[in-house]
Amino acid sequence: MISMPQISVIIPLLNKGPYIKRALDSVIAQNFQDFEVIVIDGGSHDNGPDIVRDHEDSRIKFMQQIGKGVSAARNQAVNACSSDLIAFLDADDEWLPRHLEKIMELQKKYPKAGAYTTSYKIKEKNGHLRWAKYRAIPPSPWEGLIPNYFRSAALGEFPVWTSAVCIPKSIFLEMGGFVEDAWWGEDADLWGKIALTYPIAFSWEWGAIYHWDSEDRACNKPSLEQEPFIKTAKRSLENKTIPDYMEIYLIEYIARKELYRAACNLYVGDIKRAREILKNTRTNRFFFQKILLFIVATLPFTIGNFLLGILFDLEAS
């Protein structure tokens, strides 16, 4: 019998020729070696696919994407994978050698968790490498089940990031995978849906590098539509399907996301929509930011955009 790998690593590819070798090399260099790699290409016009095909490791499989968008690519690759654990890596990010090894340790220690993640650092455009701004997680070197995912996500940068997380395939399918009709927030939607139902295992061991210095990242675009998870979160609040300790921070998580969306709409000149978002956003913790955005909406466009660029790190698409 042919033994199945313990982990399937999924890498979506689209015009990432300058970075895909770095990503693949970081997978091949893992201490834990029982994996397969599925690289799924969405129609690249550079040499990225050739770099993948020329790689000598037989565990690397190359696929052509059928649908459109990164979510469709990831979903298609999951359907084709052989393992019960799915790890994701963006083509312009990379892992440290202990990442998968630590993921397997977490999986054995917390078998009922809905997701497993190591910590990550961010490579900024100026070349500076810094820790993600984790909040409401016990200090390093702690590892365990995140006490309150939405508290952590509301107060800091994501405690779970796509290139640092591994998910049981059964959980992925239960959640419906990545939504394919949204061009932003599809990853946060999946982590949020998992966190509403399952605990998430976290380790402070540094496992991944998230490259902000890479070109053409989807998150560089101003975002106007509501993230898909917001509807799910509001429905959970209305139906009272979440524990009390989670509710207050889920509300603030929604507020943080919606205030950012309001800022994005102001940035592209849609003041009417921005004001509507602000009026419908309830928050205690981010009340000052909400008032500040109302003030920005009254300022001349260039002055308002200057302030938004500083406060929300927005860039024109």
Backbone bond lengths (Angstrom), bond angles and torsions (degrees), N, CA, C in turn:
res aa  C-N    CA-C-N  psi(-1)  N-CA   C-N-CA  omega(-1)  CA-C   N-CA-C  phi
1 M - - - 1.462 - - 1.523 110.41 -
2 I 1.335 116.08 144.03 1.453 121.34 177.41 1.522 108.30 -85.68
3 S 1.317 116.61 122.02 1.465 119.80 -179.63 1.520 109.61 -76.65
4 M 1.326 115.34 139.73 1.451 121.02 179.32 1.526 109.93 -85.77
5 P 1.315 118.10 143.54 1.465 120.12 177.23 1.521 110.35 -64.64
6 Q 1.325 116.87 153.64 1.459 120.88 -178.52 1.522 112.33 -77.84
7 I 1.324 116.92 -27.58 1.463 120.71 -178.76 1.528 109.48 -133.75
8 S 1.326 116.15 136.21 1.467 121.45 169.52 1.524 108.36 -103.98
9 V 1.312 116.34 126.57 1.461 122.67 179.42 1.523 108.19 -101.85
10 I 1.319 116.45 122.95 1.465 121.05 -176.24 1.517 109.79 -111.59
11 I 1.344 115.73 125.35 1.461 122.51 -179.43 1.521 109.09 -125.90
12 P 1.336 119.26 106.85 1.468 120.27 172.50 1.525 110.04 -75.12
13 L 1.327 116.06 142.28 1.464 121.05 -175.39 1.519 110.63 -129.83
14 L 1.320 116.27 130.49 1.461 121.54 172.78 1.521 108.06 -156.09
15 N 1.326 116.08 103.99 1.467 122.61 177.27 1.525 112.38 54.26
16 K 1.319 115.57 46.84 1.462 121.67 177.72 1.527 111.43 -117.97
17 G 1.324 115.40 34.73 1.454 120.20 -179.49 1.516 114.96 -51.83
18 P 1.343 119.43 -41.03 1.468 119.15 -178.72 1.525 114.43 -67.61
19 Y 1.345 117.59 -14.06 1.464 119.54 -171.59 1.520 114.93 -120.36
20 I 1.343 118.54 -19.41 1.448 120.08 -169.93 1.527 112.36 -64.18
21 K 1.321 118.71 -33.57 1.473 119.62 178.71 1.519 110.51 -64.49
22 R 1.334 116.09 -40.55 1.472 119.50 177.87 1.524 110.68 -60.38
23 A 1.334 116.48 -43.53 1.459 120.17 179.39 1.529 111.16 -63.04
24 L 1.328 116.64 -48.64 1.465 120.18 -179.80 1.520 111.98 -62.23
25 D 1.315 116.61 -43.46 1.467 119.94 179.90 1.525 111.00 -60.85
26 S 1.340 116.52 -35.92 1.467 118.79 -179.78 1.527 111.39 -69.90
27 V 1.335 117.53 -26.87 1.458 120.49 175.46 1.525 110.00 -74.99
28 I 1.315 116.03 -47.47 1.463 120.43 -178.26 1.530 111.13 -62.07
29 A 1.328 117.53 -26.77 1.470 121.98 -177.83 1.526 113.28 -84.50
30 Q 1.340 117.81 5.04 1.460 120.19 -178.84 1.533 111.94 -64.28
31 N 1.330 115.76 144.87 1.463 120.07 173.38 1.527 110.41 -64.54
32 F 1.324 116.48 -38.98 1.458 122.18 176.51 1.529 108.05 -85.70
33 Q 1.333 116.56 123.94 1.465 119.96 -169.58 1.530 115.39 -115.18
34 D 1.320 117.88 2.22 1.466 119.30 -176.85 1.531 109.35 -89.48
35 F 1.321 116.21 78.09 1.466 121.02 -177.30 1.523 110.41 -146.53
36 E 1.331 114.07 164.95 1.451 122.25 165.34 1.530 107.30 -121.23
37 V 1.322 116.53 156.06 1.454 121.80 178.78 1.518 108.36 -122.15
38 I 1.318 115.92 126.04 1.461 120.94 175.81 1.522 107.81 -114.09
39 V 1.320 115.83 112.82 1.463 121.75 174.40 1.522 106.99 -100.36
40 I 1.319 116.11 122.19 1.465 120.06 -177.01 1.520 108.99 -117.67
41 D 1.329 115.32 120.27 1.463 121.38 -172.45 1.525 111.57 -98.55
42 G 1.326 115.29 132.87 1.457 121.06 -177.85 1.515 114.49 -96.84
43 G 1.333 117.62 19.56 1.463 121.11 178.88 1.510 113.11 104.58
44 S 1.317 116.76 45.79 1.467 121.51 -178.04 1.523 111.24 -63.31
45 H 1.337 114.94 146.05 1.463 121.19 176.79 1.533 111.41 -109.85
46 D 1.342 116.28 10.50 1.457 119.15 177.88 1.527 108.89 -114.66
47 N 1.320 117.29 -161.60 1.466 120.61 -175.76 1.521 113.43 -91.27
48 G 1.344 118.28 10.27 1.453 120.54 -179.84 1.512 114.31 -54.38
49 P 1.341 119.64 -49.90 1.470 120.02 178.74 1.530 113.23 -58.93
50 D 1.337 117.45 -37.61 1.470 119.94 179.18 1.525 110.91 -65.26
51 I 1.325 116.56 -38.07 1.464 120.10 178.23 1.522 110.30 -62.35
52 V 1.335 116.91 -40.70 1.465 120.64 179.08 1.523 110.35 -66.72
53 R 1.327 117.07 -47.48 1.472 120.34 -177.88 1.522 111.78 -63.09
54 D 1.325 116.99 -32.25 1.465 120.44 -176.95 1.525 113.05 -81.19
55 H 1.328 117.04 -8.55 1.457 119.16 -179.43 1.528 109.74 -67.37
56 E 1.311 117.03 138.58 1.452 121.16 -171.47 1.524 114.27 -82.27
57 D 1.328 118.34 -15.61 1.464 119.99 -175.82 1.528 110.31 -74.04
58 S 1.320 116.67 122.25 1.468 121.81 -175.21 1.528 112.86 -71.57
59 R 1.335 117.68 -11.43 1.461 120.27 179.45 1.532 111.98 -78.51
60 I 1.320 116.19 -8.91 1.461 120.30 -178.85 1.530 109.24 -89.82
61 K 1.326 116.18 122.25 1.457 122.39 178.74 1.532 109.05 -112.06
62 F 1.313 116.18 138.44 1.463 121.18 -179.15 1.522 109.17 -111.84
63 M 1.337 116.02 131.19 1.455 121.72 -179.70 1.522 109.72 -128.24
64 Q 1.316 116.06 152.18 1.452 121.77 171.08 1.531 108.75 -98.57
65 Q 1.316 115.74 133.29 1.452 121.00 -178.95 1.522 111.16 -72.49
66 I 1.335 115.97 142.23 1.459 121.59 177.76 1.525 110.58 -95.08
67 G 1.334 117.75 -49.44 1.460 121.55 -179.94 1.509 112.49 -81.79
68 K 1.326 115.45 -166.76 1.457 121.23 -179.13 1.521 109.96 -117.60
69 G 1.323 115.93 141.93 1.450 121.13 175.20 1.511 113.40 94.00
70 V 1.339 115.56 159.90 1.460 121.03 -175.82 1.524 111.25 -68.08
71 S 1.329 118.75 -32.83 1.462 120.44 179.15 1.521 111.34 -64.22
72 A 1.334 115.92 -45.59 1.464 120.00 177.87 1.523 110.81 -61.02
73 A 1.332 116.40 -37.76 1.461 120.24 179.20 1.528 110.67 -63.25
74 R 1.329 116.26 -48.66 1.469 119.47 -179.35 1.525 110.90 -63.08
75 N 1.321 117.17 -42.79 1.469 119.93 -179.41 1.522 111.18 -62.88
76 Q 1.315 116.93 -42.66 1.464 120.68 179.00 1.523 111.03 -62.48
77 A 1.318 116.17 -41.78 1.456 120.09 -179.21 1.527 111.28 -67.28
78 V 1.339 117.48 -38.20 1.464 120.14 177.04 1.524 110.10 -60.59
79 N 1.316 117.17 -42.51 1.462 120.61 179.35 1.526 112.27 -62.86
80 A 1.323 116.40 -23.92 1.466 120.54 -178.29 1.525 113.50 -96.35
81 C 1.313 117.61 -6.49 1.471 119.51 -173.20 1.526 111.21 -80.74
82 S 1.326 115.21 163.08 1.465 121.57 -174.38 1.516 113.47 -104.28
83 S 1.330 118.63 -11.63 1.460 121.86 -168.93 1.520 112.37 -101.07
84 D 1.319 114.29 164.31 1.454 121.16 175.69 1.522 112.26 -90.25
85 L 1.329 117.88 -7.92 1.456 122.73 176.19 1.515 108.91 -121.93
86 I 1.343 116.06 134.36 1.463 121.49 -175.89 1.523 108.91 -118.59
87 A 1.326 116.46 120.63 1.461 121.71 174.34 1.521 108.61 -108.70
88 F 1.317 115.97 141.59 1.465 121.01 -179.15 1.524 110.20 -113.70
89 L 1.319 114.80 144.09 1.462 121.22 176.14 1.513 107.85 -146.34
90 D 1.326 117.22 123.63 1.461 120.20 174.49 1.518 109.52 -73.16
91 A 1.315 116.16 150.78 1.456 121.24 -172.32 1.525 113.09 -66.21
92 D 1.338 117.53 -18.61 1.462 119.05 179.08 1.523 112.61 -107.81
93 D 1.329 117.23 12.15 1.466 121.03 173.83 1.518 109.54 -108.57
94 E 1.330 116.93 -179.76 1.463 119.89 -179.49 1.518 111.11 -153.95
95 W 1.332 115.16 161.55 1.455 122.93 178.96 1.518 111.17 -110.16
96 L 1.339 114.82 156.02 1.443 121.33 166.72 1.529 108.57 -90.21
97 P 1.334 118.54 157.88 1.469 120.72 -170.32 1.524 116.02 -58.92
98 R 1.329 118.53 -25.28 1.469 119.92 -176.50 1.527 113.51 -91.35
99 H 1.318 118.32 1.82 1.471 120.17 -171.74 1.532 112.46 -57.55
100 L 1.314 118.62 -58.79 1.463 120.75 -177.01 1.526 111.70 -66.30
101 E 1.300 117.19 -33.87 1.462 120.66 177.26 1.534 110.51 -60.83
102 K 1.321 116.13 -44.71 1.463 120.35 178.59 1.531 110.85 -67.64
103 I 1.335 117.37 -38.21 1.461 120.43 176.82 1.525 110.18 -57.83
104 M 1.322 117.55 -44.42 1.459 120.71 -179.81 1.519 111.16 -66.00
105 E 1.332 117.75 -35.37 1.465 120.77 176.40 1.524 110.57 -63.93
106 L 1.336 116.57 -42.39 1.458 120.32 177.91 1.525 110.98 -64.24
107 Q 1.327 116.33 -41.00 1.458 120.06 -178.04 1.534 111.25 -63.70
108 K 1.305 117.26 -38.36 1.468 120.34 178.64 1.525 111.47 -71.51
109 K 1.338 116.23 -34.60 1.459 120.99 -177.40 1.525 111.88 -78.51
110 Y 1.360 116.44 -33.64 1.471 121.32 -177.18 1.529 109.63 -129.23
111 P 1.318 117.19 70.01 1.478 120.39 -173.16 1.523 114.15 -65.62
112 K 1.329 118.43 -18.57 1.459 120.63 -178.44 1.522 113.19 -96.22
113 A 1.318 117.76 5.37 1.467 120.46 177.54 1.526 110.03 -70.51
114 G 1.328 115.02 154.15 1.463 119.96 179.20 1.509 113.86 -90.11
115 A 1.338 116.77 -14.36 1.461 121.63 178.32 1.519 108.39 -161.09
116 Y 1.338 115.40 156.44 1.461 122.32 -178.93 1.520 108.14 -131.38
117 T 1.336 116.29 133.49 1.459 118.35 -177.65 1.513 112.09 -144.69
118 T 1.313 115.24 140.94 1.460 120.97 166.66 1.526 107.80 -90.61
119 S 1.318 116.08 170.96 1.462 119.54 176.35 1.525 109.76 -79.75
120 Y 1.329 115.98 162.30 1.458 120.01 -179.54 1.520 110.80 -135.65
121 K 1.306 114.54 155.58 1.455 121.83 172.01 1.528 109.20 -112.10
122 I 1.324 115.75 156.15 1.461 122.19 -177.36 1.520 109.51 -110.58
123 K 1.319 116.62 127.31 1.466 122.52 174.37 1.522 107.29 -93.71
124 E 1.339 116.62 107.12 1.447 121.21 -175.89 1.525 111.34 -79.27
125 K 1.332 115.68 169.75 1.457 120.46 -175.83 1.524 112.67 -63.31
126 N 1.326 116.39 -26.60 1.464 119.78 178.61 1.528 112.79 -83.89
127 G 1.334 116.08 4.66 1.459 120.97 178.73 1.516 114.42 90.78
128 H 1.335 117.05 -7.08 1.459 120.77 -178.88 1.520 110.19 -72.20
129 L 1.321 116.20 134.59 1.456 122.30 178.41 1.519 108.68 -106.37
130 R 1.322 116.61 121.23 1.472 120.43 -176.44 1.519 110.61 -135.19
131 W 1.329 114.80 158.69 1.453 120.19 174.13 1.527 110.36 -67.85
132 A 1.311 116.77 146.29 1.454 119.58 166.84 1.530 108.20 -59.85
133 K 1.313 116.60 147.58 1.464 121.08 -176.61 1.529 109.87 -84.14
134 Y 1.331 114.45 80.24 1.453 120.44 -179.83 1.525 110.11 -74.29
135 R 1.326 115.87 142.43 1.450 122.02 176.35 1.529 109.01 -135.30
136 A 1.335 115.53 152.79 1.475 122.74 175.49 1.531 112.45 57.54
137 I 1.331 116.21 32.55 1.456 123.06 172.17 1.520 106.80 -123.82
138 P 1.339 119.20 133.94 1.465 120.24 179.05 1.532 111.06 -52.60
139 P 1.335 117.60 146.55 1.464 120.76 -173.57 1.527 113.25 -65.71
140 S 1.320 114.29 156.46 1.465 122.25 176.88 1.527 109.24 -57.55
141 P 1.337 116.71 142.49 1.476 130.40 12.22 1.526 114.12 -98.84
142 W 1.323 117.92 33.61 1.464 121.45 -177.61 1.515 111.45 -59.47
143 E 1.331 114.29 147.62 1.454 120.94 165.46 1.522 108.12 -144.32
144 G 1.315 115.90 149.76 1.458 119.94 -177.94 1.510 110.20 162.31
145 L 1.324 117.06 -159.53 1.452 122.95 179.14 1.521 109.26 -86.74
146 I 1.321 117.60 124.59 1.461 121.80 -177.76 1.530 108.89 -55.78
147 P 1.344 117.98 124.37 1.474 120.40 -174.89 1.528 113.88 -57.90
148 N 1.328 117.18 -42.45 1.464 120.83 -179.46 1.525 107.27 -152.90
149 Y 1.326 115.67 97.88 1.461 120.88 -175.71 1.522 111.67 -55.07
150 F 1.323 117.73 -43.96 1.464 120.15 -173.74 1.528 111.96 -73.80
151 R 1.310 117.27 -29.01 1.463 119.20 171.98 1.525 110.12 -63.77
152 S 1.322 115.87 -45.93 1.454 120.69 179.18 1.531 111.45 -62.81
153 A 1.346 116.77 -43.88 1.462 120.96 -177.95 1.518 112.00 -71.57
154 A 1.341 117.63 -29.09 1.467 120.61 179.86 1.524 111.52 -75.18
155 L 1.323 116.56 -33.69 1.463 120.31 -172.00 1.531 113.99 -96.51
156 G 1.313 117.45 -18.36 1.465 119.75 -176.66 1.513 112.05 -142.14
157 E 1.326 116.47 -163.02 1.463 120.78 174.41 1.527 109.05 -77.89
158 F 1.317 116.21 162.19 1.455 120.68 -172.07 1.528 112.23 -53.12
159 P 1.343 118.31 127.82 1.461 120.00 173.39 1.524 112.10 -71.86
160 V 1.330 116.06 -18.69 1.468 122.15 175.32 1.521 107.69 -120.06
161 W 1.321 116.62 130.26 1.452 120.10 175.49 1.514 109.48 -129.83
162 T 1.330 115.62 149.16 1.458 121.52 -171.00 1.522 112.85 -52.34
163 S 1.316 117.56 -45.08 1.459 120.54 -174.98 1.521 113.70 -82.55
164 A 1.337 117.47 5.71 1.460 120.23 179.00 1.525 112.52 -121.87
165 V 1.328 117.81 -1.12 1.462 121.02 -170.18 1.525 112.21 -107.78
166 C 1.319 114.81 152.95 1.466 122.26 174.11 1.531 107.35 -133.62
167 I 1.336 117.45 136.97 1.457 122.62 -173.32 1.530 109.89 -128.58
168 P 1.323 118.09 135.57 1.465 118.55 170.39 1.530 110.21 -59.06
169 K 1.291 116.43 137.75 1.466 120.41 -177.23 1.527 111.12 -59.87
170 S 1.333 116.96 -35.87 1.460 120.06 -179.91 1.527 111.39 -64.08
171 I 1.334 117.06 -37.33 1.468 121.31 178.13 1.530 109.66 -69.00
172 F 1.318 116.23 -42.80 1.461 121.18 178.34 1.529 110.71 -56.18
173 L 1.327 116.34 -47.31 1.465 120.78 -179.16 1.521 111.28 -69.15
174 E 1.325 116.99 -36.86 1.466 120.68 178.37 1.526 111.21 -60.79
175 M 1.336 116.06 -37.39 1.464 121.23 -178.43 1.524 112.84 -82.75
176 G 1.329 116.80 -6.03 1.461 119.97 179.37 1.507 114.17 85.10
177 G 1.326 117.33 12.33 1.459 120.68 178.96 1.512 112.43 68.41
178 F 1.324 115.41 -158.53 1.465 121.60 178.37 1.530 109.68 -83.52
179 V 1.321 116.98 135.22 1.459 119.23 176.45 1.529 109.02 -66.88
180 E 1.320 116.30 139.07 1.461 120.63 -173.02 1.521 113.40 -104.31
181 D 1.321 117.51 -3.65 1.459 119.66 -178.51 1.524 112.42 -105.28
182 A 1.332 117.20 19.31 1.468 121.64 177.27 1.519 108.63 -126.36
183 W 1.341 117.02 139.86 1.462 118.85 -178.99 1.521 111.98 -98.97
184 W 1.333 117.19 -0.70 1.466 119.09 172.77 1.522 108.42 -151.33
185 G 1.323 116.40 154.31 1.447 121.89 177.99 1.508 115.10 78.17
186 E 1.345 118.07 7.61 1.456 119.30 -177.55 1.527 111.88 -69.52
187 D 1.326 117.12 -29.88 1.463 119.67 177.78 1.528 110.87 -75.75
188 A 1.351 117.29 -45.91 1.464 120.74 177.31 1.527 111.04 -60.16
189 D 1.321 116.91 -31.22 1.460 121.29 177.58 1.524 110.57 -62.80
190 L 1.314 116.98 -44.56 1.464 120.01 -178.52 1.519 111.02 -68.07
191 W 1.341 117.65 -44.47 1.474 119.14 179.70 1.531 109.72 -63.15
192 G 1.321 116.84 -39.94 1.451 120.24 179.78 1.520 112.30 -63.99
193 K 1.324 117.45 -43.87 1.467 120.63 179.47 1.529 110.76 -63.55
194 I 1.322 116.92 -38.47 1.460 119.75 176.81 1.526 110.10 -64.70
195 A 1.339 116.74 -44.97 1.465 121.13 -176.43 1.523 112.49 -65.78
196 L 1.322 118.76 -24.51 1.460 121.53 176.51 1.526 111.98 -69.25
197 T 1.327 116.89 -20.43 1.459 121.21 -172.92 1.525 114.12 -119.77
198 Y 1.343 116.93 -33.27 1.454 120.92 -173.15 1.532 111.13 -127.89
199 P 1.339 117.11 153.92 1.467 119.11 170.18 1.524 110.47 -72.22
200 I 1.321 115.88 157.14 1.461 121.50 179.68 1.523 108.53 -120.68
201 A 1.328 116.32 126.72 1.459 122.36 -177.97 1.523 109.92 -87.87
202 F 1.324 115.30 135.11 1.468 122.05 -174.68 1.518 109.84 -132.20
203 S 1.328 115.85 142.53 1.457 121.91 171.64 1.519 109.78 -128.97
204 W 1.340 115.65 138.29 1.458 120.35 177.07 1.530 111.83 -73.19
205 E 1.304 117.75 -7.83 1.462 117.97 179.32 1.532 108.80 -62.42
206 W 1.316 116.17 128.63 1.462 122.52 -176.95 1.515 109.59 -70.10
207 G 1.348 116.20 116.32 1.453 119.59 -174.93 1.507 116.27 -118.71
208 A 1.356 118.16 -19.51 1.466 119.38 -172.12 1.519 110.80 -146.42
209 I 1.332 115.03 155.48 1.465 122.79 174.51 1.529 107.80 -119.41
210 Y 1.318 114.75 123.32 1.463 122.61 178.53 1.526 107.32 -98.17
211 H 1.321 117.11 114.78 1.462 122.08 -170.78 1.523 111.92 -92.03
212 W 1.324 115.78 97.66 1.457 120.93 170.14 1.528 110.97 -73.52
213 D 1.319 116.71 -17.05 1.457 120.01 -177.02 1.522 112.30 -80.23
214 S 1.344 118.10 -6.73 1.459 121.08 178.56 1.523 109.98 -74.51
215 E 1.314 116.92 152.31 1.459 121.86 -179.14 1.529 110.83 -84.84
216 D 1.344 114.73 156.60 1.462 122.02 170.09 1.521 114.10 60.04
217 R 1.327 117.30 37.16 1.456 119.65 173.57 1.523 108.74 -75.11
218 A 1.326 116.93 139.66 1.461 121.02 -177.97 1.519 111.46 -60.28
219 C 1.339 118.15 -30.13 1.461 120.52 -175.50 1.520 112.30 -74.89
220 N 1.332 118.40 -1.68 1.457 120.40 177.40 1.525 112.81 -80.11
221 K 1.345 118.14 -8.12 1.453 121.35 -177.70 1.533 110.49 -86.71
222 P 1.336 118.02 141.70 1.461 118.39 170.89 1.528 109.60 -60.90
223 S 1.319 117.14 137.51 1.456 121.39 -172.88 1.520 110.36 -111.76
224 L 1.326 117.71 124.53 1.450 121.81 -171.48 1.518 113.22 -106.86
225 E 1.324 118.50 -37.75 1.452 121.33 -175.15 1.525 110.81 -83.71
226 Q 1.332 114.72 157.69 1.455 120.47 178.78 1.526 110.71 -66.75
227 E 1.329 116.40 136.95 1.453 119.57 177.05 1.523 110.38 -63.05
228 P 1.337 118.25 145.68 1.469 120.38 -175.33 1.519 114.03 -60.97
229 F 1.333 118.28 -31.62 1.458 119.25 -176.72 1.525 112.74 -68.89
230 I 1.328 118.10 -24.28 1.458 120.33 -176.66 1.525 110.93 -58.70
231 K 1.313 117.28 -41.96 1.468 120.03 178.51 1.526 111.03 -63.75
232 T 1.324 116.53 -42.34 1.464 120.47 178.34 1.520 110.69 -62.09
233 A 1.330 116.58 -43.67 1.463 121.39 -178.09 1.526 110.62 -64.91
234 K 1.330 117.16 -45.10 1.463 120.24 -179.69 1.523 111.18 -64.31
235 R 1.313 116.66 -36.48 1.463 119.95 178.29 1.529 110.44 -66.35
236 S 1.323 117.40 -38.35 1.463 121.27 177.83 1.524 110.89 -64.81
237 L 1.322 116.68 -38.73 1.462 120.54 177.64 1.525 111.29 -67.00
238 E 1.313 116.58 -43.10 1.463 120.62 -179.69 1.526 112.19 -65.37
239 N 1.340 116.04 -37.19 1.463 120.53 -177.35 1.523 113.31 -87.50
240 K 1.334 116.93 -2.72 1.466 122.17 179.32 1.529 111.61 56.11
241 T 1.330 116.01 45.91 1.467 120.34 -176.82 1.528 112.73 -100.92
242 I 1.323 117.72 9.44 1.458 121.00 -179.50 1.524 109.46 -122.67
243 P 1.329 118.23 153.71 1.464 120.87 179.77 1.531 111.59 -67.21
244 D 1.333 115.68 156.04 1.467 121.18 -175.66 1.528 112.30 -59.89
245 Y 1.341 117.26 -39.38 1.466 119.80 -176.31 1.526 111.68 -63.11
246 M 1.325 116.85 -24.26 1.458 121.66 -177.60 1.524 111.86 -87.54
247 E 1.331 117.44 -26.15 1.456 121.82 -168.79 1.520 113.21 -60.73
248 I 1.324 118.42 -49.64 1.464 121.03 -174.61 1.528 111.45 -61.50
249 Y 1.325 116.18 -37.29 1.472 118.69 -178.35 1.522 111.87 -81.69
250 L 1.322 117.20 -25.49 1.464 118.88 172.88 1.527 109.54 -65.88
251 I 1.332 116.80 -39.63 1.471 120.97 176.44 1.518 110.32 -60.93
252 E 1.331 116.87 -43.64 1.464 119.89 -179.02 1.534 111.79 -71.58
253 Y 1.317 116.43 -31.68 1.465 120.16 175.38 1.528 110.20 -63.63
254 I 1.343 115.39 -44.98 1.457 119.81 175.99 1.526 110.04 -58.92
255 A 1.335 116.77 -44.91 1.460 121.14 -178.87 1.521 111.19 -60.49
256 R 1.309 116.69 -44.13 1.466 119.31 179.92 1.525 110.98 -60.29
257 K 1.314 116.39 -44.19 1.458 120.76 179.60 1.531 111.19 -64.45
258 E 1.321 117.31 -43.41 1.454 121.01 -177.08 1.529 111.83 -71.88
259 L 1.312 117.99 -33.46 1.467 119.73 175.90 1.525 110.51 -66.46
260 Y 1.309 116.28 -37.72 1.465 119.31 176.11 1.531 110.32 -64.57
261 R 1.329 115.81 -40.25 1.471 119.52 178.21 1.523 110.59 -64.38
262 A 1.319 117.03 -39.85 1.462 120.10 176.77 1.524 110.50 -61.47
263 A 1.332 116.58 -41.82 1.461 120.70 178.22 1.525 111.10 -62.11
264 C 1.336 116.67 -40.80 1.463 120.57 178.67 1.527 111.18 -63.15
265 N 1.319 116.58 -41.03 1.460 119.82 178.40 1.522 111.79 -66.71
266 L 1.312 117.11 -39.23 1.464 119.86 174.44 1.524 110.38 -61.36
267 Y 1.293 115.49 -38.12 1.472 120.88 -175.55 1.531 111.94 -65.21
268 V 1.338 116.54 -31.33 1.465 119.86 179.09 1.526 111.79 -99.48
269 G 1.325 116.69 7.33 1.451 120.66 171.90 1.513 116.57 92.32
270 D 1.336 118.24 7.29 1.466 120.33 179.66 1.534 108.09 -91.73
271 I 1.303 116.36 77.09 1.468 121.90 -175.13 1.524 111.02 -68.17
272 K 1.326 117.56 -38.14 1.457 121.30 -178.87 1.521 110.95 -59.81
273 R 1.324 116.78 -47.80 1.457 119.68 -179.74 1.525 110.86 -66.82
274 A 1.323 117.10 -40.00 1.456 120.56 179.27 1.524 111.07 -59.10
275 R 1.324 116.43 -45.12 1.465 119.58 179.20 1.524 111.91 -64.23
276 E 1.317 116.38 -37.25 1.464 120.25 178.50 1.528 110.49 -63.39
277 I 1.342 116.05 -43.11 1.461 120.24 177.93 1.526 110.65 -61.28
278 L 1.322 115.81 -45.11 1.464 120.34 -178.97 1.522 111.54 -61.93
279 K 1.311 117.22 -41.39 1.467 120.82 -179.10 1.526 111.31 -64.39
280 N 1.327 117.17 -31.92 1.464 121.31 -176.24 1.527 113.27 -92.69
281 T 1.316 117.66 3.23 1.460 121.56 -178.35 1.522 110.37 -100.42
282 R 1.323 115.82 121.09 1.462 119.17 176.99 1.528 109.51 -104.35
283 T 1.321 115.66 134.57 1.452 121.14 -177.65 1.514 110.68 -162.03
284 N 1.309 115.31 147.11 1.460 121.57 169.54 1.515 110.47 -104.74
285 R 1.324 115.26 -46.74 1.461 120.20 -174.57 1.525 112.62 -67.61
286 F 1.340 117.53 -33.80 1.459 120.94 -176.21 1.530 112.05 -108.27
287 F 1.327 115.75 27.07 1.463 120.07 -177.91 1.529 111.66 -61.73
288 F 1.335 117.15 -39.92 1.468 120.19 179.70 1.521 110.73 -62.36
289 Q 1.337 117.22 -43.41 1.464 120.31 179.20 1.529 110.84 -63.01
290 K 1.332 116.09 -36.98 1.455 120.23 179.18 1.528 110.72 -63.40
291 I 1.326 117.01 -46.66 1.461 121.09 178.67 1.522 110.56 -63.87
292 L 1.305 116.61 -40.15 1.464 121.05 179.73 1.524 110.75 -60.82
293 L 1.325 117.55 -40.06 1.465 120.98 179.22 1.528 111.07 -68.63
294 F 1.319 117.06 -36.75 1.466 119.48 173.91 1.533 110.21 -59.56
295 I 1.326 116.37 -39.17 1.471 120.60 179.32 1.525 110.21 -67.99
296 V 1.323 116.90 -44.00 1.465 121.15 179.33 1.529 110.43 -58.27
297 A 1.337 116.50 -34.99 1.470 120.91 -179.16 1.520 112.49 -64.19
298 T 1.322 117.64 -17.49 1.466 121.49 179.78 1.522 112.64 -95.06
299 L 1.328 117.37 -8.26 1.462 121.28 -174.93 1.526 111.04 -87.65
300 P 1.336 117.32 159.68 1.466 120.34 171.69 1.528 110.90 -55.55
301 F 1.316 115.63 147.25 1.469 121.60 -171.71 1.537 112.73 -54.19
302 T 1.322 117.61 -47.49 1.468 119.80 -175.86 1.525 111.71 -66.45
303 I 1.333 116.70 -38.43 1.462 120.07 179.27 1.527 109.83 -68.46
304 G 1.340 115.82 -43.81 1.458 120.01 178.56 1.517 112.21 -60.26
305 N 1.345 116.92 -42.52 1.461 120.06 179.68 1.519 112.28 -66.49
306 F 1.321 116.19 -35.04 1.460 119.62 177.02 1.527 110.03 -61.25
307 L 1.326 116.68 -45.00 1.460 120.85 179.55 1.523 111.45 -67.23
308 L 1.330 117.31 -40.58 1.465 120.72 179.48 1.524 111.17 -64.85
309 G 1.319 116.37 -37.13 1.454 119.87 177.86 1.506 112.37 -61.33
310 I 1.337 116.16 -35.87 1.461 121.31 179.06 1.529 111.13 -76.73
311 L 1.332 115.64 -46.61 1.460 120.44 -172.26 1.526 113.25 -77.04
312 F 1.344 116.82 -34.98 1.467 119.90 -174.11 1.523 112.75 -119.60
313 D 1.328 117.87 5.88 1.459 122.03 176.16 1.529 111.55 55.20
314 L 1.347 115.93 43.65 1.459 120.70 179.91 1.520 110.43 -88.95
315 E 1.330 114.65 147.97 1.456 121.53 176.34 1.517 108.78 -131.15
316 A 1.294 116.71 143.92 1.464 120.05 176.46 1.518 109.68 -65.30
317 S 1.332 116.03 142.57 1.465 119.66 179.13 1.521 109.59 -78.10
